[in-house]
Amino acid sequence: MQLQAITHTPLSRDAYLERGRLVIRIRTAKGDMKNVWLYYGDRVCPREPMDVAGLRMEKVASDLLHDYYECVIISGYTRICYYFFLEGRDGEEIYYSEYGFHGQSRVERARYFQFPYLRREDEVRVPDWTKSMVMYHIFPDSFADGPKHISGRPKQRMLKNGNVSRSHNGGTLSGVRDNLDYLNRLGINCIYLNPVFEAASYHKYDTIDYRKIDPCFGTLEDLKALVADCHRLGIRVILDGVFNHCGSGFFAFQDVLKNGEASPYKDWFYELHFPVRYQDPPNYESFAYVKEMPKLNTGNPEVEEYFCEIGRYWIREADIDGWRLDVANEVNHGFWRKFKEAVRAEKPEAFLIGEIWEDSGAWLLGDQFDSTMNYSFSYLCREFFAEDSIGLVEFDQKINHMNMRYQKETALAQMNFLDTHDVPRFLSYCGGEESRFRLAFFFLMTAMGIPSVFYGDEQKIMGMTEPEYRSPMPWSAEKRENETLMEYMAKWIRVRRQEPALGRGSYRTKLVDESKGLYGFVRKDGKDEVTVILNKGEKVQEIRLDVSENARWTELGSGQQGKGQTVLCPPMQGIVLKIRDAKTCIS
């Protein structure tokens, strides 16, 4: 038994509350265990020895090096202590607790692992509406300025204090509103807009005035009308908040440039040096050494309150439904705790997404963000579906490792995507092969996490450079072949939204056949369960289901119904089965 591989940390992703129940996980060396048991009891039980109940733990996932076991404690206890009993495949048996590894269970209860109190306030709660959410990500400059139209021409508008706002492609908020019927036909129910506040650049990540809509995009009334129309269609709206840094035209930075150390706003910025040199490179902290984006000191109580009020303001003013928060990993944790508290006080069901490209556990403990941008998902899809640089076994191992990074509620809320405004288009990574894109999109819609579609993917936008992957929406090119891709995407968006297990369910791998290119998994939440199979091979494959001969199933994408223990999966396609039988898994 490889003791060095065994880990468990209380009050973490290994031990957490979910719907009032206590979920316990333990990680072991891969293939090392015959059985894993959890023993638990009331940590303030008046009897000695205390009463202990046992649960056999289920192996729920495996990655390259480890197996993950899990069980759920349902009891009347509010204070729980517990330990593990591990049976190795080598015949060794051992107990594991806070005390360490030992050969017998007679350890004082104070040395067991502890979950001191099952407090409902500490349970991670993500807004329930996100469970059926499919997001459409819009770069406002590039989407539309009218019904199925965008000029593709640059424009500029004069701002106060000599500042100028610029646009490359002419997109507007009213243009988004003019095309809500198109988005409704695609089936999405949430729009995420890149920054729309007054700024100098076309991308608007250099905010000048956080209380004004950029005039290249429209007006406050345009945003209000857009959100109101979206809500009538059942579509939520999330805005982009850039609070790590501002634009050089921001009033506080302008005052610093004018008055130097005498400025009352000198402490609004992180690591200023006087005299301030507004040049390349700047002698002050900024985003990525860009002089036009000075870094804000969000540890300053005045700055904290200013931006917490901005978070509240746009909910009150335009009734937005949440925020995507830029460069979130470079802002202090205390600020994000205050920001979430402020926003949730204004709208309890507001959704907060942090832009963090790496493992985000420190921000996802329930006190800061509900979600982060899951770049790990996009990397894996690129390697597996687009580049063929990893095989099925490695893909499954890495997907399981990714899913097990966080507690389930958090994993379900991760923002998954194939591409965004910051990376090349996925179809370009696929070399233009639409079949690869389609299979990756199928997985996006059936995997664990919230799916996000970048504008124009359904119209086959390609591009490896920033001007290309942020290019204008090709409305004039909306021909029948693109409509076919859009219909394909709309079909799986519909399945995703209609099937509760895909938005709420656990993820259990059931089939990995490298030679045939077959991959299968089950998504399950209570009585809701679906079986997902994808075929990356070049031939139609027959899959045997571990069900009775009389089992009946429905393929949710096509509506096709069948009976029996086998099902066919076409090449480079996926199927989602709803099976009516006592057993619903792949053999």
C-alpha positions as CSV (number, residue, x, y, z in Angstrom):
1,M,0.0,0.0,0.0
2,Q,1.4,3.4,-1.1
3,L,0.8,5.5,2.0
4,Q,2.5,8.5,0.6
5,A,-0.2,8.8,-2.1
6,I,-3.2,8.8,0.4
7,T,-4.5,12.3,1.2
8,H,-7.6,13.8,2.8
9,T,-8.1,17.3,4.1
10,P,-11.1,18.2,6.2
11,L,-13.2,21.3,5.4
12,S,-12.0,21.4,1.8
13,R,-13.0,19.8,-1.5
14,D,-12.4,16.5,0.4
15,A,-15.1,17.2,3.0
16,Y,-17.9,19.7,2.3
17,L,-21.7,20.3,2.6
18,E,-23.9,19.7,-0.4
19,R,-27.7,20.1,0.0
20,G,-27.4,19.6,3.7
21,R,-25.4,16.4,3.4
22,L,-21.7,15.8,4.2
23,V,-19.6,14.6,1.2
24,I,-16.3,12.9,2.1
25,R,-13.6,12.1,-0.4
26,I,-10.2,10.5,-0.1
27,R,-7.4,10.1,-2.7
28,T,-5.3,7.0,-3.0
29,A,-2.6,5.6,-5.4
30,K,-4.2,4.4,-8.6
31,G,-5.2,0.7,-8.5
32,D,-3.9,0.4,-4.9
33,M,-7.1,-0.3,-3.0
34,K,-9.5,-3.3,-2.7
35,N,-11.9,-1.5,-0.5
36,V,-12.1,1.9,1.3
37,W,-14.5,2.4,4.3
38,L,-15.5,5.5,6.2
39,Y,-16.4,5.3,9.8
40,Y,-18.1,8.2,11.5
41,G,-20.0,9.3,14.6
42,D,-21.3,12.2,16.7
43,R,-18.2,14.0,17.9
44,V,-20.0,15.0,21.1
45,C,-21.6,11.6,21.7
46,P,-22.1,11.2,25.5
47,R,-21.1,7.5,25.4
48,E,-17.6,6.1,25.5
49,P,-16.8,4.4,23.3
50,M,-18.8,6.5,20.9
51,D,-21.3,5.0,18.4
52,V,-19.7,4.6,15.0
53,A,-21.4,3.8,11.6
54,G,-19.6,2.6,8.5
55,L,-20.0,3.4,4.8
56,R,-18.3,1.7,1.9
57,M,-16.8,4.4,-0.3
58,E,-17.3,4.4,-4.1
59,K,-14.4,4.9,-6.5
60,V,-15.8,7.9,-8.5
61,A,-12.8,8.9,-10.6
62,S,-9.2,8.0,-11.7
63,D,-6.5,10.2,-13.2
64,L,-3.0,9.4,-14.2
65,L,-1.7,8.7,-10.7
66,H,-4.7,8.5,-8.3
67,D,-8.1,7.0,-7.6
68,Y,-10.7,9.1,-5.9
69,Y,-13.2,7.6,-3.4
70,E,-16.4,9.3,-2.2
71,C,-19.4,8.8,0.0
72,V,-22.2,10.9,1.4
73,I,-23.1,11.0,5.1
74,I,-26.8,11.4,5.8
75,S,-27.4,11.5,9.5
76,G,-29.0,13.6,12.2
77,Y,-25.6,14.6,13.5
78,T,-24.6,18.2,13.4
79,R,-21.0,17.6,14.6
80,I,-19.2,14.7,12.9
81,C,-15.8,13.0,13.4
82,Y,-14.6,10.2,11.2
83,Y,-11.7,8.0,10.1
84,F,-11.0,5.7,7.1
85,F,-10.3,1.9,7.0
86,L,-8.3,1.0,3.9
87,E,-7.9,-2.5,2.5
88,G,-5.1,-2.7,0.0
89,R,-4.9,-5.1,-3.0
90,D,-1.6,-6.3,-1.4
91,G,-3.5,-7.6,1.6
92,E,-2.4,-4.8,3.9
93,E,-5.1,-3.2,6.1
94,I,-4.7,0.2,7.8
95,Y,-6.6,2.9,9.6
96,Y,-6.2,6.6,8.6
97,S,-7.2,9.6,10.8
98,E,-5.9,13.0,11.9
99,Y,-3.6,10.9,14.1
100,G,-2.0,9.5,10.9
101,F,-1.8,5.9,9.8
102,H,-2.2,3.2,12.5
103,G,-3.0,-0.5,12.8
104,Q,-6.1,-0.4,15.0
105,S,-9.1,1.9,15.4
106,R,-8.8,2.5,19.1
107,V,-7.7,6.1,18.8
108,E,-9.3,9.0,20.8
109,R,-12.1,10.6,19.0
110,A,-10.3,14.0,19.3
111,R,-7.7,12.5,16.9
112,Y,-10.3,11.6,14.3
113,F,-10.8,13.9,11.3
114,Q,-13.3,16.6,12.4
115,F,-16.2,18.4,10.7
116,P,-16.9,20.6,13.7
117,Y,-20.4,21.8,12.8
118,L,-22.6,21.4,9.7
119,R,-23.3,25.1,9.3
120,R,-25.7,25.9,6.4
121,E,-23.9,29.3,6.0
122,D,-20.7,27.5,5.0
123,E,-22.3,25.5,2.2
124,V,-21.3,26.6,-1.3
125,R,-24.4,27.8,-3.0
126,V,-24.4,28.7,-6.7
127,P,-27.5,30.4,-8.1
128,D,-29.9,27.7,-9.2
129,W,-30.7,29.2,-12.6
130,T,-27.1,28.5,-13.7
131,K,-27.8,24.7,-13.7
132,S,-29.6,25.0,-17.0
133,M,-27.5,27.8,-18.4
134,V,-25.9,28.0,-21.8
135,M,-23.9,31.2,-22.3
136,Y,-23.3,33.1,-25.5
137,H,-20.2,35.3,-25.3
138,I,-20.3,38.5,-27.3
139,F,-17.4,40.9,-28.1
140,P,-19.6,44.0,-28.5
141,D,-17.4,45.7,-31.1
142,S,-17.7,42.8,-33.5
143,F,-21.2,41.4,-33.2
144,A,-23.9,43.7,-34.8
145,D,-25.1,47.2,-35.4
146,G,-28.5,46.2,-36.8
147,P,-30.6,43.2,-37.7
148,K,-28.1,40.7,-39.1
149,H,-25.7,43.4,-40.0
150,I,-22.4,44.9,-38.9
151,S,-20.6,47.6,-40.8
152,G,-17.1,46.4,-40.1
153,R,-15.9,50.0,-40.2
154,P,-14.0,51.9,-37.4
155,K,-15.5,54.9,-35.7
156,Q,-14.6,57.2,-32.8
157,R,-16.3,59.5,-30.4
158,M,-15.0,62.4,-28.4
159,L,-15.1,62.1,-24.6
160,K,-14.6,64.7,-22.0
161,N,-11.1,65.9,-21.0
162,G,-9.8,65.3,-24.5
163,N,-10.2,61.5,-24.4
164,V,-11.3,59.6,-27.5
165,S,-13.3,56.4,-27.7
166,R,-12.6,54.1,-30.6
167,S,-14.4,51.2,-32.3
168,H,-12.9,48.9,-35.0
169,N,-16.0,47.1,-36.4
170,G,-18.9,49.3,-35.3
171,G,-20.9,46.9,-33.1
172,T,-23.4,48.3,-30.7
173,L,-25.7,47.3,-27.8
174,S,-28.8,48.0,-29.9
175,G,-27.3,45.7,-32.5
176,V,-27.2,42.9,-30.0
177,R,-30.8,43.7,-29.1
178,D,-31.8,43.7,-32.8
179,N,-30.6,40.0,-33.0
180,L,-32.1,38.5,-29.9
181,D,-34.4,36.5,-32.2
182,Y,-31.3,34.9,-33.7
183,L,-29.9,34.1,-30.3
184,N,-33.2,32.8,-29.1
185,R,-33.3,30.5,-32.1
186,L,-29.8,29.2,-31.2
187,G,-31.3,28.4,-27.8
188,I,-28.9,30.2,-25.4
189,N,-30.3,31.7,-22.2
190,C,-27.4,33.9,-21.0
191,I,-25.4,36.6,-22.7
192,Y,-21.9,37.6,-21.5
193,L,-20.7,40.9,-22.9
194,N,-17.1,42.0,-22.9
195,P,-16.7,45.5,-21.4
196,V,-19.2,48.1,-22.4
197,F,-18.2,51.0,-20.2
198,E,-16.5,54.2,-21.5
199,A,-13.0,53.5,-22.6
200,A,-10.4,54.6,-25.2
201,S,-9.7,51.3,-26.9
202,Y,-12.0,49.2,-29.1
203,H,-11.8,46.3,-26.6
204,K,-12.8,48.6,-23.6
205,Y,-10.5,47.0,-21.0
206,D,-9.1,50.4,-20.2
207,T,-12.1,51.9,-18.5
208,I,-12.4,55.7,-18.2
209,D,-15.8,56.0,-16.6
210,Y,-17.3,53.0,-14.9
211,R,-20.8,54.7,-14.7
212,K,-21.1,55.4,-18.4
213,I,-21.8,53.2,-21.4
214,D,-19.2,53.8,-24.1
215,P,-20.7,56.1,-26.8
216,C,-19.4,53.8,-29.6
217,F,-21.7,51.1,-28.1
218,G,-24.7,53.3,-27.3
219,T,-26.3,54.7,-24.2
220,L,-27.6,53.6,-20.7
221,E,-31.0,53.4,-22.2
222,D,-29.7,51.0,-24.9
223,L,-28.3,48.7,-22.2
224,K,-31.6,48.9,-20.1
225,A,-33.6,48.0,-23.2
226,L,-31.3,45.1,-24.1
227,V,-31.5,43.6,-20.6
228,A,-35.3,44.1,-20.4
229,D,-35.8,42.4,-23.8
230,C,-33.4,39.6,-22.8
231,H,-35.3,39.0,-19.5
232,R,-38.6,38.8,-21.5
233,L,-37.1,36.0,-23.5
234,G,-35.7,34.2,-20.4
235,I,-32.1,35.3,-21.2
236,R,-29.8,36.5,-18.4
237,V,-27.1,39.2,-19.0
238,I,-23.6,39.2,-17.4
239,L,-21.3,42.2,-17.8
240,D,-17.5,42.4,-17.7
241,G,-16.0,44.2,-14.7
242,V,-12.4,45.4,-14.9
243,F,-11.4,46.3,-11.4
244,N,-7.7,45.2,-11.3
245,H,-6.8,48.2,-13.4
246,C,-8.4,51.2,-15.1
247,G,-7.7,53.3,-18.2
248,S,-5.3,56.2,-18.1
249,G,-8.2,58.5,-18.6
250,F,-9.9,57.5,-15.3
251,F,-10.4,60.6,-13.2
252,A,-8.3,59.4,-10.3
253,F,-5.3,58.6,-12.4
254,Q,-5.6,61.9,-14.3
255,D,-5.5,63.7,-10.9
256,V,-2.3,61.8,-10.0
257,L,-0.7,62.8,-13.3
258,K,-1.6,66.4,-12.7
259,N,-0.9,66.7,-8.9
260,G,1.7,64.0,-8.2
261,E,2.2,63.2,-4.5
262,A,-0.3,66.0,-3.6
263,S,-3.1,64.1,-5.3
264,P,-5.8,62.8,-2.9
265,Y,-6.0,59.7,-5.1
266,K,-2.3,58.7,-5.0
267,D,-3.2,55.7,-2.8
268,W,-5.8,54.5,-5.3
269,F,-3.0,52.9,-7.3
270,Y,-0.7,50.1,-6.6
271,E,3.0,51.0,-6.3
272,L,3.2,54.5,-7.8
273,H,6.6,56.1,-7.9
274,F,7.0,59.9,-8.1
275,P,7.3,61.6,-10.3
276,V,5.0,59.4,-12.3
277,R,6.3,58.7,-15.8
278,Y,3.6,58.0,-18.3
279,Q,5.8,56.3,-20.8
280,D,6.8,52.8,-22.0
281,P,7.6,51.1,-19.8
282,P,5.8,53.0,-17.0
283,N,7.4,53.4,-13.6
284,Y,4.2,52.3,-11.9
285,E,2.4,48.9,-11.6
286,S,0.0,48.3,-14.5
287,F,-1.6,45.5,-16.4
288,A,1.1,43.6,-18.3
289,Y,3.4,46.7,-18.3
290,V,0.8,48.6,-20.4
291,K,1.0,52.3,-19.4
292,E,-2.6,52.9,-20.4
293,M,-3.8,50.4,-17.7
294,P,-2.5,51.5,-14.3
295,K,-3.1,49.0,-11.5
296,L,-5.7,49.9,-8.9
297,N,-5.0,49.5,-5.2
298,T,-8.1,47.4,-4.3
299,G,-6.7,47.0,-0.8
300,N,-7.5,50.7,-0.2
301,P,-10.9,50.9,1.6
302,E,-11.9,53.9,-0.6
303,V,-11.2,52.0,-3.8
304,E,-12.9,48.9,-2.3
305,E,-16.1,50.9,-1.6
306,Y,-16.0,52.7,-4.9
307,F,-16.0,49.4,-6.9
308,C,-18.4,47.6,-4.7
309,E,-20.8,50.4,-5.4
310,I,-20.1,50.0,-9.1
311,G,-21.0,46.3,-8.7
312,R,-24.3,47.3,-7.1
313,Y,-25.0,50.3,-9.4
314,W,-25.4,48.3,-12.6
315,I,-27.7,45.8,-10.9
316,R,-29.9,48.6,-9.7
317,E,-29.6,50.7,-12.9
318,A,-29.9,48.0,-15.6
319,D,-31.0,44.8,-13.7
320,I,-28.0,42.8,-14.9
321,D,-27.6,39.2,-13.6
322,G,-24.0,39.0,-12.7
323,W,-20.4,39.9,-13.4
324,R,-17.4,38.3,-15.2
325,L,-14.4,39.8,-13.4
326,D,-11.2,40.5,-15.3
327,V,-7.7,39.6,-14.1
328,A,-9.3,38.3,-11.0
329,N,-6.2,36.5,-9.7
330,E,-4.2,39.8,-9.4
331,V,-6.8,41.3,-7.0
332,N,-6.6,40.8,-3.3
333,H,-9.0,38.1,-1.8
334,G,-10.4,40.6,0.7
335,F,-11.7,42.8,-2.1
336,W,-13.5,39.9,-3.8
337,R,-15.1,38.9,-0.5
338,K,-16.5,42.4,0.0
339,F,-17.6,42.6,-3.7
340,K,-19.6,39.4,-3.5
341,E,-21.2,40.5,-0.3
342,A,-22.2,43.8,-1.9
343,V,-23.5,42.3,-5.1
344,R,-25.4,39.5,-3.4
345,A,-27.0,42.1,-1.1
346,E,-28.3,43.8,-4.2
347,K,-29.4,40.7,-6.1
348,P,-29.1,37.4,-4.2
349,E,-29.1,35.3,-7.4
350,A,-26.3,37.3,-9.1
351,F,-23.6,35.1,-10.7
352,L,-19.9,35.9,-10.3
353,I,-17.3,34.5,-12.7
354,G,-13.6,35.2,-12.2
355,E,-11.1,35.3,-15.0
356,I,-8.5,32.9,-13.7
357,W,-6.7,30.6,-16.2
358,E,-5.2,28.2,-13.7
359,D,-6.4,26.1,-10.8
360,S,-8.7,28.5,-8.8
361,G,-9.4,26.7,-5.6
362,A,-8.4,29.6,-3.4
363,W,-11.2,31.8,-5.0
364,L,-13.9,29.1,-5.0
365,L,-14.5,28.4,-1.4
366,G,-17.9,30.1,-1.5
367,D,-16.8,33.5,-0.3
368,Q,-15.6,35.0,-3.5
369,F,-16.7,33.6,-6.9
370,D,-19.2,31.1,-8.0
371,S,-17.2,30.1,-11.1
372,T,-14.0,30.8,-13.0
373,M,-13.1,30.6,-16.7
374,N,-12.1,26.9,-17.2
375,Y,-9.2,27.2,-19.6
376,S,-8.2,23.7,-18.6
377,F,-11.3,22.4,-20.4
378,S,-10.4,24.3,-23.6
379,Y,-6.8,23.0,-23.5
380,L,-7.9,19.4,-23.2
381,C,-10.5,19.7,-26.0
382,R,-7.9,21.3,-28.2
383,E,-5.4,18.5,-27.6
384,F,-7.9,15.7,-27.9
385,F,-10.5,16.8,-30.5
386,A,-8.5,19.3,-32.6
387,E,-4.8,18.2,-32.5
388,D,-4.9,14.5,-31.7
389,S,-2.0,15.1,-29.4
390,I,-3.4,13.0,-26.6
391,G,-5.3,9.8,-26.7
392,L,-8.6,8.7,-25.1
393,V,-7.0,7.3,-21.9
394,E,-5.0,10.4,-21.2
395,F,-8.0,12.6,-22.1
396,D,-10.2,10.8,-19.6
397,Q,-7.5,10.9,-16.9
398,K,-7.2,14.7,-17.3
399,I,-10.9,15.3,-17.4
400,N,-11.3,13.4,-14.2
401,H,-8.4,15.3,-12.6
402,M,-10.1,18.5,-13.6
403,N,-13.5,17.5,-12.3
404,M,-12.1,16.5,-8.9
405,R,-10.3,19.8,-8.3
406,Y,-13.3,21.3,-6.6
407,Q,-16.4,20.3,-4.8
408,K,-19.2,19.2,-7.0
409,E,-21.3,22.3,-6.8
410,T,-18.3,24.4,-7.9
411,A,-17.3,22.0,-10.7
412,L,-20.8,22.2,-12.1
413,A,-20.5,26.0,-12.3
414,Q,-17.2,26.2,-14.1
415,M,-17.4,28.3,-17.3
416,N,-16.4,25.8,-20.0
417,F,-15.6,26.9,-23.6
418,L,-13.8,26.0,-26.7
419,D,-12.6,29.6,-27.5
420,T,-12.9,33.2,-26.2
421,H,-11.9,36.7,-27.1
422,D,-8.4,36.0,-25.8
423,V,-7.5,32.8,-27.8
424,P,-7.6,31.5,-31.4
425,R,-10.8,30.1,-32.7
426,F,-11.3,26.4,-32.1
427,L,-12.2,25.7,-35.7
428,S,-8.8,27.0,-36.7
429,Y,-7.1,24.6,-34.2
430,C,-9.2,21.9,-36.0
431,G,-7.7,22.9,-39.3
432,G,-11.1,23.8,-40.6
433,E,-12.4,20.3,-40.1
434,E,-16.0,20.8,-39.0
435,S,-16.4,17.2,-37.8
436,R,-13.8,17.8,-35.1
437,F,-15.4,21.0,-34.0
438,R,-18.8,19.3,-33.9
439,L,-17.6,16.4,-31.7
440,A,-15.9,18.9,-29.3
441,F,-19.1,21.0,-29.2
442,F,-21.0,17.8,-28.3
443,F,-18.7,17.2,-25.4
444,L,-19.0,20.8,-24.3
445,M,-22.7,20.4,-24.1
446,T,-22.6,17.1,-22.1
447,A,-19.6,17.6,-19.9
448,M,-19.5,18.9,-16.3
449,G,-19.6,22.7,-16.2
450,I,-21.5,25.6,-17.8
451,P,-21.1,25.7,-21.6
452,S,-20.2,29.0,-23.3
453,V,-20.3,29.7,-27.0
454,F,-18.2,32.5,-28.4
455,Y,-20.1,34.6,-30.9
456,G,-19.8,33.4,-34.5
457,D,-18.6,29.9,-33.8
458,E,-21.9,28.8,-35.2
459,Q,-21.0,30.8,-38.4
460,K,-17.6,29.1,-38.7
461,I,-15.5,32.1,-37.8
462,M,-11.8,31.2,-37.9
463,G,-8.6,33.0,-36.8
464,M,-5.3,32.5,-35.0
465,T,-4.5,36.2,-34.5
466,E,-6.4,38.8,-32.5
467,P,-7.9,40.7,-35.5
468,E,-9.0,37.4,-36.9
469,Y,-10.6,35.8,-33.9
470,R,-12.3,39.1,-33.0
471,S,-13.5,39.6,-36.6
472,P,-16.9,41.0,-37.5
473,M,-19.9,38.6,-37.3
474,P,-20.3,37.2,-40.9
475,W,-24.0,38.0,-41.2
476,S,-23.9,38.3,-44.9
477,A,-22.3,34.8,-45.1
478,E,-25.2,33.1,-43.3
479,K,-25.8,30.5,-46.0
480,R,-27.4,27.1,-45.8
481,E,-24.1,25.3,-44.8
482,N,-23.7,27.5,-41.8
483,E,-27.3,27.1,-40.9
484,T,-26.7,23.4,-40.8
485,L,-23.9,23.9,-38.2
486,M,-26.1,26.3,-36.3
487,E,-28.9,23.7,-36.3
488,Y,-26.5,21.1,-35.0
489,M,-25.4,23.4,-32.2
490,A,-29.0,24.4,-31.4
491,K,-30.0,20.7,-31.1
492,W,-27.4,20.0,-28.5
493,I,-28.0,23.3,-26.7
494,R,-31.7,22.2,-26.4
495,V,-30.7,18.8,-25.1
496,R,-28.4,20.4,-22.5
497,R,-31.0,22.7,-21.2
498,Q,-33.8,20.2,-21.1
499,E,-32.0,17.3,-19.4
500,P,-31.5,18.0,-15.7
501,A,-28.7,15.4,-15.3
502,L,-26.5,17.3,-17.8
503,G,-26.6,20.5,-15.6
504,R,-26.7,19.0,-12.2
505,G,-25.3,15.5,-12.4
506,S,-22.2,13.7,-11.3
507,Y,-19.7,12.5,-14.0
508,R,-18.6,8.8,-14.0
509,T,-16.5,7.3,-16.8
510,K,-17.9,4.0,-18.0
511,L,-16.1,3.3,-21.3
512,V,-12.6,4.1,-22.6
513,D,-11.7,2.1,-25.8
514,E,-8.6,3.6,-27.3
515,S,-8.6,1.1,-30.3
516,K,-12.1,1.9,-31.4
517,G,-12.1,5.6,-30.4
518,L,-15.1,5.1,-28.0
519,Y,-15.6,7.1,-24.9
520,G,-18.6,6.9,-22.6
521,F,-19.7,8.4,-19.3
522,V,-22.8,8.7,-17.2
523,R,-24.3,12.0,-15.8
524,K,-26.6,11.4,-12.8
525,D,-28.5,13.5,-10.3
526,G,-30.9,11.5,-8.2
527,K,-33.4,9.8,-10.5
528,D,-32.2,11.8,-13.5
529,E,-29.6,9.9,-15.5
530,V,-28.2,9.9,-19.0
531,T,-25.5,7.9,-20.7
532,V,-23.2,9.8,-23.1
533,I,-21.2,8.1,-25.8
534,L,-18.9,9.6,-28.3
535,N,-17.2,7.9,-31.2
536,K,-14.0,9.6,-32.4
537,G,-13.2,6.7,-34.8
538,E,-13.8,6.4,-38.5
539,K,-16.4,3.6,-38.4
540,V,-19.9,3.0,-37.0
541,Q,-19.5,1.3,-33.6
542,E,-21.8,-1.0,-31.8
543,I,-21.8,-0.4,-28.0
544,R,-23.1,-3.0,-25.6
545,L,-25.1,-1.6,-22.7
546,D,-25.2,-3.3,-19.3
547,V,-29.0,-3.4,-19.2
548,S,-31.7,-6.1,-19.5
549,E,-32.8,-7.4,-22.9
550,N,-36.1,-5.5,-22.5
551,A,-34.5,-2.2,-21.7
552,R,-35.8,0.7,-23.7
553,W,-33.9,3.8,-24.6
554,T,-34.3,7.2,-26.3
555,E,-31.5,9.0,-28.1
556,L,-32.1,12.6,-27.0
557,G,-30.4,14.3,-30.0
558,S,-32.5,12.6,-32.7
559,G,-35.5,11.4,-30.6
560,Q,-34.8,7.8,-32.0
561,Q,-36.1,5.1,-29.7
562,G,-34.7,1.6,-29.3
563,K,-34.8,-1.6,-27.3
564,G,-32.2,-4.1,-26.1
565,Q,-28.6,-4.2,-25.0
566,T,-26.8,-2.6,-28.0
567,V,-26.8,0.8,-29.6
568,L,-24.9,2.1,-32.7
569,C,-22.8,5.3,-32.6
570,P,-21.8,6.8,-36.0
571,P,-18.2,7.9,-36.7
572,M,-17.1,11.3,-35.3
573,Q,-20.5,11.8,-33.5
574,G,-22.0,11.5,-30.1
575,I,-25.2,10.2,-28.7
576,V,-27.1,10.8,-25.4
577,L,-29.2,8.0,-24.1
578,K,-32.1,8.1,-21.7
579,I,-32.5,4.4,-20.6
580,R,-35.5,2.9,-18.8
581,D,-34.0,0.0,-16.9
582,A,-32.8,-1.0,-13.5
583,K,-29.2,-0.8,-14.7
584,T,-28.0,2.0,-16.9
585,C,-24.4,1.8,-17.7
586,I,-22.0,0.8,-20.5
587,S,-20.3,-2.6,-20.3
